[in-house]
Amino acid sequence: MSASRLALGLRKLGELGFKSIKRPGSARCFVGELQCAKGPIKVRLEISDWDFTTYPTLVILERPAFLPALTPHVSGDGVQCYFMQGRVVLDRYRPDHAIWQCIEQAQRELDRLSGSPTYREREFEQEFGANWEIGQRPLPAPVLLAEAAGDGAVPCFGITVDDGLYVIAASDEAQVKALAQARGWPAARRMKLGTYIVRSTRSPTLPGTLPATIAEMFAWIKSWDAAAMKRIHAVLGQREWLGFKAIQFLLDSPAGWFGFFFDLNSNRKLMHQRKPSGYRQHLYNKGHELPITRVSVRQISPDFIHSRNLQFPSLKDRRITLVGCGAIGGYLAQALVKLGAGTGTGSLTLIDPDDLGPGNLGRHFLGMDSLYKPKAVALQETLIRQFPYARIVAEPRRAAYPSDIAGDLVIDATGEEAVSEAINANRRTKFGTEGVPVLHTWIVGNGECVQALWVDQRKYACFRCMRRNDDPARSQRFPVIDHDPETRIVGCSAYTPYAVSAPMSSSALAIDMIIDWLKGDVSPRFRTRYIEDADVRKIKNQNVLPLEGCPGCSLPSS
């Protein structure tokens, strides 16, 4: 930052009553007061980034009586969150205005939080995870949560690695093994930590302070969901929990997951072995003396991973077949898995007869570590390393007809018209009017555009309908380019050069059509996407009607 712009910022800080102080570190620090409606609040402003790619840090030095001990957007260390990161862009060329924006917003937010219990309660609920996990001291213990169906007990596993202990709660030990293998971690061990899932339909209310003892935790849960506390009470009446060294409850609420655990006294466990309700009564009687450890819950289940970012159903439980694991198919396969393909009772089958050669590397999803491996196998191995829960089947061979044209969706990413024709013909022969939908996607020319066709109903065009019948050369029904694409000869074969952006674009187009299918309407079934300034004809995206006399549409159904 230039000296003149820096001077603007420093002058504004002086006008706002902030004075520079020296502190260890690279940030410039200033002390002043926020002039809030209920009185001034002494704060420290730390500016380490004068480009304002990150916001200045504001720390409350003296918490006034009108600001509750547990206040949303204010951590236990007094650090205030006044802007959601990235929501407001501060002007690096006007540091005086940027600093004023921060001070003004911090003051305005503290006025809302101190003046309105309703607003404070709502903000606590909306940002419950932040308040529970990072806002207060001591920080909670992290737990990873894999698949856990229903309420009740769930096994807990520990994996010790260089950076510490990973605690994983999972109904299916196979998921834990898969995660450890994917990360190259040692085998997990079963922990003596009794873990129980409790689900609530109610959001936690704002307590005065976060619970630190068993008594405080039980009283707080009961205050916003008596039914949830009743289920915890029932667990504590069972004998099985006395066999653990500690007991942990993980709660699922509309505001998110959270939890807590407490250690068990070995002598008292023996004392109440025959009547566990006696130990439960001890927890109620002495709960104010018995500490708990807050737990932060990070979900890693397939449902969470593949549905978190979606506004529509995932591909869970769907049987998907991808024919072609080349440049298009590689990117497409990863996107399919991220949409949930291969999870639940579903599967993703990859079919391709070719090996990955040096010439493929410049535009393929796979890299040098897969060189000379069968594409289908290498793609399967890579995706399972990334998503170990997914059921991915590799078939390093040519597609078989009609047996491979099955499941919930068949995707043709070969870019080979003869293969596309065979898939199209066998879909019509086997399924007739309705049946498994087939998505064809391909690159036009040297990547000037990409196209995709969804075939699912006899009232719309099949793949063969895209070629004219009244022309012996079978010209395109919807021609896009007037020139022949550049081809290069290698021995007895040829290939069409195009940049890596082309298969990425083709994959993206196919995925968007699959998303529309998941939403319930795949129209328009024929789509084209162009690169800028391409020498092509523009074609309307549309539902194409069948071509009269098309032999693909005329095939008899079985």
C-alpha positions as semicolon CSV with decimal commas, in nm:
position;residue;x (nm);y (nm);z (nm)
1;M;0,000;0,000;0,000
2;S;0,125;0,345;-0,087
3;A;0,218;0,587;0,189
4;S;-0,063;0,822;0,090
5;R;-0,333;0,554;0,117
6;L;-0,185;0,429;0,445
7;A;-0,200;0,784;0,577
8;L;-0,571;0,797;0,490
9;G;-0,635;0,486;0,699
10;L;-0,431;0,608;0,996
11;R;-0,602;0,948;0,985
12;K;-0,946;0,783;0,992
13;L;-0,845;0,571;1,294
14;G;-0,739;0,889;1,473
15;E;-1,070;1,055;1,391
16;L;-1,252;0,752;1,538
17;G;-1,051;0,783;1,861
18;F;-0,815;0,487;1,807
19;K;-0,453;0,508;1,919
20;S;-0,166;0,294;1,794
21;I;-0,010;0,045;2,038
22;K;0,282;-0,196;2,008
23;R;0,219;-0,570;2,023
24;P;0,420;-0,874;1,910
25;G;0,350;-0,984;1,554
26;S;0,316;-0,827;1,212
27;A;-0,026;-0,664;1,262
28;R;-0,059;-0,296;1,342
29;C;-0,273;-0,260;1,653
30;F;-0,497;0,022;1,770
31;V;-0,701;0,065;2,088
32;G;-1,026;0,260;2,104
33;E;-1,394;0,244;2,193
34;L;-1,707;0,143;2,008
35;Q;-1,978;0,395;2,089
36;C;-2,264;0,151;2,138
37;A;-2,619;0,251;2,232
38;K;-2,589;0,112;2,586
39;G;-2,242;0,249;2,647
40;P;-1,886;0,240;2,516
41;I;-1,698;-0,089;2,468
42;K;-1,318;-0,088;2,477
43;V;-1,172;-0,280;2,182
44;R;-0,846;-0,350;2,001
45;L;-0,832;-0,336;1,621
46;E;-0,559;-0,540;1,449
47;I;-0,482;-0,481;1,081
48;S;-0,241;-0,731;0,923
49;D;-0,368;-0,704;0,565
50;W;-0,395;-0,355;0,418
51;D;-0,524;-0,505;0,093
52;F;-0,828;-0,610;0,301
53;T;-0,848;-0,960;0,154
54;T;-0,913;-1,053;0,517
55;Y;-1,101;-0,828;0,754
56;P;-0,928;-0,648;1,041
57;T;-0,953;-0,837;1,369
58;L;-1,157;-0,673;1,643
59;V;-1,111;-0,789;2,003
60;I;-1,334;-0,679;2,291
61;L;-1,097;-0,597;2,578
62;E;-1,349;-0,523;2,853
63;R;-1,686;-0,697;2,823
64;P;-1,956;-0,464;2,965
65;A;-2,238;-0,590;3,188
66;F;-2,496;-0,530;2,912
67;L;-2,322;-0,783;2,685
68;P;-2,409;-1,140;2,795
69;A;-2,126;-1,384;2,865
70;L;-2,241;-1,605;2,577
71;T;-2,303;-1,374;2,282
72;P;-2,326;-1,492;1,921
73;H;-2,045;-1,362;1,697
74;V;-1,819;-1,302;2,000
75;S;-1,571;-1,576;2,093
76;G;-1,461;-1,666;2,442
77;D;-1,141;-1,470;2,371
78;G;-1,345;-1,163;2,284
79;V;-1,286;-1,176;1,908
80;Q;-1,590;-1,035;1,729
81;C;-1,715;-1,159;1,392
82;Y;-1,882;-0,857;1,232
83;F;-1,879;-0,948;0,861
84;M;-1,931;-1,293;0,711
85;Q;-1,603;-1,361;0,532
86;G;-1,630;-1,268;0,164
87;R;-1,978;-1,117;0,196
88;V;-1,853;-0,756;0,200
89;V;-1,564;-0,642;-0,019
90;L;-1,362;-0,364;0,141
91;D;-1,209;-0,107;-0,094
92;R;-0,829;-0,133;-0,081
93;Y;-0,804;0,205;-0,254
94;R;-1,008;0,373;0,021
95;P;-0,866;0,236;0,348
96;D;-1,031;0,516;0,544
97;H;-1,374;0,406;0,423
98;A;-1,289;0,037;0,473
99;I;-1,189;0,095;0,834
100;W;-1,501;0,303;0,897
101;Q;-1,715;0,021;0,750
102;C;-1,564;-0,230;0,993
103;I;-1,604;-0,010;1,300
104;E;-1,957;0,090;1,203
105;Q;-2,067;-0,271;1,136
106;A;-1,911;-0,402;1,459
107;Q;-2,087;-0,133;1,660
108;R;-2,420;-0,192;1,485
109;E;-2,401;-0,570;1,542
110;L;-2,320;-0,532;1,913
111;D;-2,619;-0,296;1,951
112;R;-2,846;-0,564;1,800
113;L;-2,702;-0,841;2,015
114;S;-2,721;-0,644;2,340
115;G;-3,056;-0,482;2,269
116;S;-3,271;-0,769;2,142
117;P;-3,289;-1,111;2,317
118;T;-3,494;-1,238;2,020
119;Y;-3,225;-1,139;1,772
120;R;-2,955;-1,285;1,995
121;E;-3,144;-1,615;2,023
122;R;-3,196;-1,633;1,646
123;E;-2,832;-1,563;1,570
124;F;-2,727;-1,830;1,821
125;E;-2,948;-2,085;1,648
126;Q;-2,838;-1,990;1,296
127;E;-2,469;-2,007;1,389
128;F;-2,497;-2,274;1,655
129;G;-2,204;-2,472;1,516
130;A;-1,969;-2,176;1,537
131;N;-2,081;-2,091;1,890
132;W;-2,043;-2,453;2,003
133;E;-1,724;-2,544;1,820
134;I;-1,496;-2,243;1,785
135;G;-1,644;-1,963;1,989
136;Q;-1,578;-2,064;2,348
137;R;-1,299;-2,209;2,560
138;P;-1,206;-2,482;2,610
139;L;-1,247;-2,598;2,251
140;P;-1,457;-2,914;2,203
141;A;-1,314;-3,256;2,121
142;P;-1,366;-3,344;1,751
143;V;-1,557;-3,657;1,648
144;L;-1,612;-3,781;1,293
145;L;-1,957;-3,929;1,229
146;A;-1,996;-4,184;0,949
147;E;-2,320;-4,371;0,877
148;A;-2,538;-4,394;1,189
149;A;-2,894;-4,508;1,136
150;G;-3,167;-4,420;1,385
151;D;-3,122;-4,348;1,755
152;G;-2,932;-4,551;2,009
153;A;-2,586;-4,699;2,049
154;V;-2,324;-4,671;1,776
155;P;-1,969;-4,816;1,788
156;C;-1,678;-4,575;1,825
157;F;-1,332;-4,623;1,673
158;G;-0,999;-4,452;1,719
159;I;-0,719;-4,401;1,467
160;T;-0,388;-4,267;1,599
161;V;-0,178;-4,074;1,348
162;D;0,106;-3,823;1,371
163;D;-0,122;-3,524;1,418
164;G;-0,328;-3,686;1,692
165;L;-0,624;-3,916;1,751
166;Y;-0,920;-3,935;1,515
167;V;-1,236;-4,055;1,687
168;I;-1,497;-4,197;1,446
169;A;-1,852;-4,303;1,531
170;A;-1,992;-4,544;1,273
171;S;-2,256;-4,815;1,253
172;D;-2,060;-4,978;0,969
173;E;-1,700;-5,063;1,053
174;A;-1,630;-5,110;0,681
175;Q;-1,668;-4,734;0,633
176;V;-1,402;-4,672;0,898
177;K;-1,166;-4,922;0,735
178;A;-1,224;-4,764;0,395
179;L;-1,151;-4,416;0,530
180;A;-0,829;-4,533;0,700
181;Q;-0,715;-4,709;0,384
182;A;-0,792;-4,406;0,166
183;R;-0,586;-4,179;0,393
184;G;-0,306;-4,429;0,447
185;W;-0,379;-4,436;0,819
186;P;-0,318;-4,736;1,049
187;A;-0,605;-4,970;1,129
188;A;-0,875;-4,837;1,357
189;R;-0,928;-4,981;1,705
190;R;-1,257;-5,014;1,890
191;M;-1,274;-4,761;2,174
192;K;-1,414;-4,802;2,523
193;L;-1,629;-4,497;2,460
194;G;-1,999;-4,567;2,481
195;T;-2,159;-4,354;2,211
196;Y;-2,530;-4,291;2,170
197;I;-2,721;-4,101;1,902
198;V;-3,008;-3,879;2,019
199;R;-3,216;-3,699;1,756
200;S;-3,424;-3,390;1,824
201;T;-3,670;-3,192;1,615
202;R;-3,605;-2,881;1,826
203;S;-3,322;-2,630;1,801
204;P;-3,108;-2,561;2,109
205;T;-3,192;-2,241;2,296
206;L;-2,937;-1,983;2,404
207;P;-2,798;-2,060;2,752
208;G;-2,629;-1,804;2,975
209;T;-2,300;-1,989;2,924
210;L;-2,218;-2,311;2,745
211;P;-2,266;-2,609;2,980
212;A;-1,952;-2,724;3,158
213;T;-2,090;-2,987;3,399
214;I;-2,329;-3,281;3,375
215;A;-2,591;-3,091;3,574
216;E;-2,570;-2,787;3,346
217;M;-2,585;-3,002;3,033
218;F;-2,884;-3,205;3,148
219;A;-3,074;-2,894;3,262
220;W;-3,004;-2,715;2,933
221;I;-3,114;-3,005;2,711
222;K;-3,430;-3,051;2,919
223;S;-3,512;-2,679;2,882
224;W;-3,544;-2,700;2,502
225;D;-3,631;-3,067;2,443
226;A;-3,760;-3,270;2,736
227;A;-3,811;-3,572;2,507
228;A;-3,441;-3,577;2,413
229;M;-3,345;-3,562;2,780
230;K;-3,587;-3,846;2,847
231;R;-3,402;-4,062;2,593
232;I;-3,070;-3,980;2,758
233;H;-3,227;-4,071;3,093
234;A;-3,336;-4,408;2,947
235;V;-2,983;-4,484;2,822
236;L;-2,843;-4,414;3,167
237;G;-3,078;-4,675;3,308
238;Q;-2,922;-4,953;3,095
239;R;-2,644;-5,177;3,217
240;E;-2,435;-5,177;2,899
241;W;-2,296;-4,825;2,941
242;L;-2,123;-4,926;3,265
243;G;-1,884;-5,135;3,054
244;F;-1,720;-4,825;2,905
245;K;-1,453;-4,588;3,034
246;A;-1,656;-4,287;2,924
247;I;-1,998;-4,220;2,777
248;Q;-2,073;-3,988;2,486
249;F;-2,398;-3,849;2,350
250;L;-2,418;-3,711;1,995
251;L;-2,727;-3,498;1,933
252;D;-2,881;-3,428;1,594
253;S;-3,087;-3,107;1,589
254;P;-3,219;-2,866;1,323
255;A;-2,929;-2,636;1,416
256;G;-2,675;-2,912;1,347
257;W;-2,490;-3,192;1,524
258;F;-2,316;-3,149;1,859
259;G;-2,228;-3,366;2,156
260;F;-2,063;-3,415;2,492
261;F;-1,896;-3,690;2,693
262;F;-1,792;-3,754;3,051
263;D;-1,562;-4,006;3,216
264;L;-1,693;-4,286;3,436
265;N;-1,555;-4,370;3,780
266;S;-1,438;-4,733;3,785
267;N;-1,518;-4,786;4,157
268;R;-1,864;-4,644;4,123
269;K;-1,928;-4,861;3,814
270;L;-1,858;-5,169;4,024
271;M;-2,077;-5,038;4,302
272;H;-2,377;-4,999;4,068
273;Q;-2,314;-5,295;3,837
274;R;-2,634;-5,471;3,937
275;K;-2,842;-5,153;3,944
276;P;-2,718;-4,894;3,691
277;S;-2,996;-4,655;3,785
278;G;-2,799;-4,596;4,104
279;Y;-2,511;-4,449;3,903
280;R;-2,763;-4,242;3,708
281;Q;-2,894;-4,100;4,034
282;H;-2,537;-4,019;4,135
283;L;-2,498;-3,819;3,811
284;Y;-2,810;-3,622;3,900
285;N;-2,707;-3,569;4,263
286;K;-2,343;-3,476;4,203
287;G;-2,373;-3,354;3,845
288;H;-2,275;-2,998;3,937
289;E;-1,932;-3,135;4,041
290;L;-1,878;-3,363;3,739
291;P;-1,730;-3,198;3,428
292;I;-1,826;-3,273;3,070
293;T;-1,624;-3,224;2,752
294;R;-1,804;-3,063;2,463
295;V;-1,783;-3,253;2,134
296;S;-1,787;-3,111;1,782
297;V;-1,931;-3,345;1,521
298;R;-1,805;-3,355;1,163
299;Q;-2,015;-3,573;0,932
300;I;-1,832;-3,795;0,682
301;S;-2,113;-4,029;0,580
302;P;-2,180;-4,083;0,208
303;D;-2,522;-3,918;0,240
304;F;-2,366;-3,603;0,385
305;I;-2,073;-3,587;0,145
306;H;-2,280;-3,634;-0,170
307;S;-2,595;-3,442;-0,070
308;R;-2,466;-3,144;0,129
309;N;-2,435;-2,913;-0,171
310;L;-2,742;-3,031;-0,360
311;Q;-3,089;-2,883;-0,392
312;F;-3,222;-3,200;-0,553
313;P;-3,194;-3,578;-0,497
314;S;-2,851;-3,736;-0,539
315;L;-2,762;-4,044;-0,745
316;K;-2,776;-4,260;-0,433
317;D;-2,926;-4,607;-0,498
318;R;-2,907;-4,556;-0,878
319;R;-2,738;-4,811;-1,105
320;I;-2,530;-4,612;-1,353
321;T;-2,329;-4,748;-1,646
322;L;-2,066;-4,526;-1,807
323;V;-1,945;-4,651;-2,144
324;G;-1,620;-4,476;-2,234
325;C;-1,354;-4,376;-1,980
326;G;-1,153;-4,151;-2,207
327;A;-1,116;-3,775;-2,194
328;I;-1,489;-3,710;-2,144
329;G;-1,558;-4,017;-1,931
330;G;-1,279;-3,948;-1,683
331;Y;-1,411;-3,608;-1,575
332;L;-1,767;-3,736;-1,599
333;A;-1,700;-4,035;-1,373
334;Q;-1,564;-3,818;-1,093
335;A;-1,860;-3,580;-1,121
336;L;-2,101;-3,876;-1,107
337;V;-1,943;-4,003;-0,786
338;K;-1,960;-3,656;-0,633
339;L;-2,332;-3,661;-0,714
340;G;-2,365;-3,984;-0,516
341;A;-2,321;-4,252;-0,783
342;G;-2,215;-4,580;-0,622
343;T;-2,364;-4,503;-0,279
344;G;-2,650;-4,672;-0,100
345;T;-2,766;-4,973;-0,299
346;G;-2,645;-4,815;-0,623
347;S;-2,338;-4,878;-0,837
348;L;-2,126;-4,711;-1,102
349;T;-1,996;-4,944;-1,375
350;L;-1,708;-4,819;-1,590
351;I;-1,662;-4,982;-1,933
352;D;-1,364;-4,915;-2,162
353;P;-1,128;-5,152;-2,349
354;D;-0,830;-4,916;-2,378
355;D;-0,518;-4,849;-2,173
356;L;-0,407;-4,497;-2,078
357;G;-0,128;-4,396;-2,315
358;P;0,113;-4,100;-2,311
359;G;-0,096;-3,925;-2,575
360;N;-0,400;-3,927;-2,345
361;L;-0,236;-3,750;-2,052
362;G;-0,271;-3,395;-2,186
363;R;-0,650;-3,401;-2,176
364;H;-0,749;-3,686;-1,941
365;F;-0,860;-3,674;-1,579
366;L;-0,601;-3,942;-1,497
367;G;-0,231;-3,865;-1,467
368;M;0,111;-4,022;-1,500
369;D;0,051;-4,257;-1,205
370;S;-0,206;-4,439;-1,422
371;L;0,009;-4,468;-1,735
372;Y;-0,043;-4,795;-1,930
373;K;-0,315;-4,911;-1,693
374;P;-0,660;-4,997;-1,832
375;K;-0,855;-4,672;-1,820
376;A;-1,155;-4,828;-1,648
377;V;-0,938;-4,988;-1,379
378;A;-0,721;-4,681;-1,322
379;L;-1,030;-4,461;-1,298
380;Q;-1,190;-4,701;-1,051
381;E;-0,875;-4,706;-0,833
382;T;-0,846;-4,328;-0,834
383;L;-1,210;-4,269;-0,749
384;I;-1,213;-4,528;-0,470
385;R;-0,909;-4,359;-0,316
386;Q;-1,103;-4,033;-0,323
387;F;-1,441;-4,180;-0,223
388;P;-1,382;-4,514;-0,051
389;Y;-1,751;-4,570;0,025
390;A;-1,855;-4,577;-0,341
391;R;-1,929;-4,906;-0,517
392;I;-1,745;-4,870;-0,847
393;V;-1,707;-5,163;-1,087
394;A;-1,436;-5,159;-1,357
395;E;-1,494;-5,351;-1,680
396;P;-1,182;-5,319;-1,903
397;R;-1,354;-5,440;-2,219
398;R;-1,585;-5,332;-2,496
399;A;-1,952;-5,282;-2,417
400;A;-2,169;-5,591;-2,459
401;Y;-2,513;-5,562;-2,618
402;P;-2,777;-5,567;-2,496
403;S;-2,663;-5,681;-2,148
404;D;-2,478;-5,356;-2,064
405;I;-2,775;-5,140;-2,161
406;A;-2,935;-5,181;-1,823
407;G;-2,987;-5,015;-1,487
408;D;-3,121;-4,667;-1,418
409;L;-2,906;-4,474;-1,663
410;V;-2,654;-4,556;-1,936
411;I;-2,409;-4,283;-2,039
412;D;-2,228;-4,298;-2,372
413;A;-1,909;-4,091;-2,343
414;T;-1,716;-4,274;-2,614
415;G;-1,743;-4,008;-2,882
416;E;-1,744;-4,300;-3,128
417;E;-2,048;-4,288;-3,351
418;A;-2,050;-4,661;-3,424
419;V;-2,060;-4,739;-3,051
420;S;-2,330;-4,477;-2,997
421;E;-2,535;-4,635;-3,279
422;A;-2,497;-4,979;-3,120
423;I;-2,603;-4,853;-2,777
424;N;-2,899;-4,673;-2,935
425;A;-3,011;-4,977;-3,136
426;N;-2,987;-5,215;-2,842
427;R;-3,175;-4,982;-2,614
428;R;-3,461;-4,970;-2,865
429;T;-3,452;-5,344;-2,926
430;K;-3,445;-5,442;-2,562
431;F;-3,669;-5,185;-2,401
432;G;-3,902;-5,058;-2,670
433;T;-4,105;-4,746;-2,595
434;E;-3,979;-4,683;-2,243
435;G;-3,694;-4,820;-2,037
436;V;-3,346;-4,724;-1,931
437;P;-3,261;-4,371;-2,045
438;V;-2,940;-4,323;-2,241
439;L;-2,734;-4,003;-2,243
440;H;-2,495;-3,951;-2,534
441;T;-2,234;-3,674;-2,505
442;W;-1,960;-3,583;-2,752
443;I;-1,718;-3,315;-2,873
444;V;-1,771;-3,149;-3,210
445;G;-1,474;-3,086;-3,438
446;N;-1,164;-2,960;-3,259
447;G;-1,363;-2,854;-2,955
448;E;-1,559;-2,568;-3,111
449;C;-1,862;-2,694;-2,921
450;V;-1,993;-2,994;-2,729
451;Q;-2,330;-3,165;-2,763
452;A;-2,546;-3,408;-2,571
453;L;-2,862;-3,603;-2,648
454;W;-3,095;-3,765;-2,394
455;V;-3,289;-4,063;-2,529
456;D;-3,571;-4,194;-2,314
457;Q;-3,907;-4,180;-2,493
458;R;-4,022;-4,285;-2,839
459;K;-4,191;-3,951;-2,897
460;Y;-3,849;-3,782;-2,901
461;A;-3,550;-3,838;-3,129
462;C;-3,315;-4,130;-3,083
463;F;-2,942;-4,105;-3,161
464;R;-2,989;-4,224;-3,522
465;C;-3,248;-3,947;-3,573
466;M;-2,959;-3,699;-3,568
467;R;-2,850;-3,821;-3,915
468;R;-3,049;-3,757;-4,235
469;N;-3,202;-4,056;-4,415
470;D;-3,240;-3,889;-4,756
471;D;-2,866;-3,841;-4,795
472;P;-2,640;-4,138;-4,880
473;A;-2,360;-3,964;-4,687
474;R;-2,583;-3,957;-4,375
475;S;-2,512;-3,588;-4,317
476;Q;-2,590;-3,420;-3,988
477;R;-2,953;-3,329;-3,931
478;F;-2,838;-3,023;-3,737
479;P;-2,498;-2,933;-3,884
480;V;-2,280;-2,714;-3,666
481;I;-1,955;-2,674;-3,859
482;D;-1,900;-2,640;-4,235
483;H;-1,536;-2,751;-4,240
484;D;-1,368;-3,081;-4,169
485;P;-1,190;-3,086;-3,832
486;E;-0,815;-3,118;-3,818
487;T;-0,705;-3,479;-3,771
488;R;-0,360;-3,620;-3,709
489;I;-0,235;-3,956;-3,829
490;V;-0,041;-4,188;-3,599
491;G;0,045;-4,514;-3,772
492;C;-0,277;-4,674;-3,889
493;S;-0,498;-4,459;-3,667
494;A;-0,595;-4,096;-3,639
495;Y;-0,706;-3,864;-3,363
496;T;-0,871;-3,525;-3,341
497;P;-0,677;-3,271;-3,134
498;Y;-0,865;-3,055;-2,886
499;A;-0,777;-2,885;-2,559
500;V;-0,859;-3,022;-2,215
501;S;-1,139;-2,766;-2,184
502;A;-1,345;-2,960;-2,442
503;P;-1,390;-3,285;-2,242
504;M;-1,444;-3,079;-1,927
505;S;-1,721;-2,887;-2,105
506;S;-1,874;-3,206;-2,243
507;S;-1,875;-3,360;-1,897
508;A;-2,031;-3,046;-1,747
509;L;-2,307;-3,047;-2,010
510;A;-2,383;-3,414;-1,939
511;I;-2,390;-3,357;-1,563
512;D;-2,630;-3,063;-1,601
513;M;-2,867;-3,286;-1,796
514;I;-2,841;-3,556;-1,528
515;I;-2,921;-3,295;-1,264
516;D;-3,232;-3,194;-1,460
517;W;-3,325;-3,563;-1,475
518;L;-3,292;-3,586;-1,097
519;K;-3,510;-3,277;-1,065
520;G;-3,779;-3,443;-1,278
521;D;-3,753;-3,280;-1,623
522;V;-3,456;-3,337;-1,853
523;S;-3,580;-3,102;-2,128
524;P;-3,435;-2,986;-2,358
525;R;-3,305;-3,328;-2,455
526;F;-3,069;-3,206;-2,726
527;R;-2,822;-2,938;-2,617
528;T;-2,518;-2,763;-2,762
529;R;-2,258;-2,547;-2,587
530;Y;-2,008;-2,335;-2,775
531;I;-1,675;-2,175;-2,705
532;E;-1,657;-1,801;-2,766
533;D;-1,596;-1,685;-3,125
534;A;-1,617;-2,041;-3,263
535;D;-1,684;-2,067;-3,637
536;V;-2,007;-2,261;-3,596
537;R;-2,378;-2,244;-3,662
538;K;-2,594;-2,174;-3,358
539;I;-2,849;-2,445;-3,284
540;K;-3,141;-2,406;-3,052
541;N;-3,148;-2,638;-2,750
542;Q;-3,467;-2,837;-2,797
543;N;-3,662;-3,159;-2,766
544;V;-3,608;-3,300;-3,116
545;L;-3,890;-3,497;-3,277
546;P;-3,815;-3,838;-3,434
547;L;-3,699;-3,835;-3,795
548;E;-3,946;-3,994;-4,034
549;G;-3,820;-4,331;-4,151
550;C;-3,540;-4,345;-3,893
551;P;-3,425;-4,710;-3,874
552;G;-3,332;-4,667;-3,507
553;C;-3,685;-4,564;-3,416
554;S;-3,837;-4,830;-3,640
555;L;-3,674;-5,125;-3,465
556;P;-3,929;-5,361;-3,310
557;S;-3,953;-5,378;-2,933
558;S;-3,915;-5,711;-2,753
